[in-house]
Amino acid sequence: MREVYLGWHELAMEALRQEVANPREYKDVDRIVVLGMGGSGIAGDLVALTGLETGSAFVTVVKDFYVPKPVVNDRTLVLAISYSGNTRETLLSLELCSKRTSKIVAVSSGGLLEEYAMKRGIPFVKVRRGLAPRTALPALYAAAMKGLLTVGVSMCESSTLERWFDVLKEVRKAEFDAASLASFLRRARMPLIVASARYAVLATRIKNELNENAKMPAKVEIAPELFHNDIVGWERKLYSDRAIVVESDIPYEVEYLKLYTEILTDVGFEVEMLRLIGDGVVPRVLYGSLVAGLASVKVAEIAGIDPLATKSIAAYKSFINNMEGEIRRTLGLSD
Ligand code: PA5
């Protein structure tokens, strides 16, 4: 897995260069909805962050079997992302959305999503096969952005994405930062990940990487919302562990994160700041994700566990597959 993380720059560039199958232009798009779960859902969160940062779009990310009616109409562009192409939540919500809009883009490494896109002539971007979905994050994000550009939805130029991806070349620094983070986290029981709202995607990504690679529970707290609830939960000092605070690049956020660091320290937490590099929030989140990926693999190695295996996810997927009935028929694909 480590090698895949270290190759993220090439992975992203490869996806950006990928030809889009069934290209076409969509006119009159007034909103974007992304469908995706887990590692693929985080790629959707990055697309949403890009829309906010470039001021070009407000993107809603749906992580469910069901998409509420007001969320999608005939001017909505729906972007379905599933690394395997076989995730039920994504496929079923896509099928539902396809009854409300014809503006669809799909991203996967294959699976039913690819079949569905090819059968219906949906613009489709294929990413490299054979990876753990979470390690494919930059490929899924780059492919999603490429798909959006191809259908005429431009949140930023390709050259901007290429510039952002440059941060993923900083592998030596990332390995160094990851080693320090892993040694901080190795004895944690349920670490706390704290970030300001603009970095919420990264906090969730760090949690997910610790969950899936290091098999470690983790809790996310987002400021300033945490000052209205989570903070009170520490008043009785019933639990303390290790906390990672994601560095911000905005002065007032730096100040309130400092205040919270002091509060957590007083509760008994050991706190370490995750420092980020990159010119802008998206590259900084990409860099932080790289460090988190490498660190979580290192924690797994130290604990003697396999970072790749996620047997609980597999058990859930087989449970849901038995419950939901034959998906191929629901999607209108032949057996
Ligand atoms: O990282 C993982 O392995 C998971 O979180 C998957 O991304 C999640 O189960 C969804 O699967 P997929 O990404 O194939 O749609």
Boltz pocket constraint, residues with backbone or C-beta under 6 A from the ligand:
constraints:
  - pocket:
      binder: B
      contacts: [[A, 37], [A, 38], [A, 39], [A, 40], [A, 41], [A, 81], [A, 82], [A, 83], [A, 84], [A, 85], [A, 86], [A, 87], [A, 90], [A, 132], [A, 133], [A, 134], [A, 135], [A, 212], [A, 310], [A, 313]]
      max_distance: 6.0
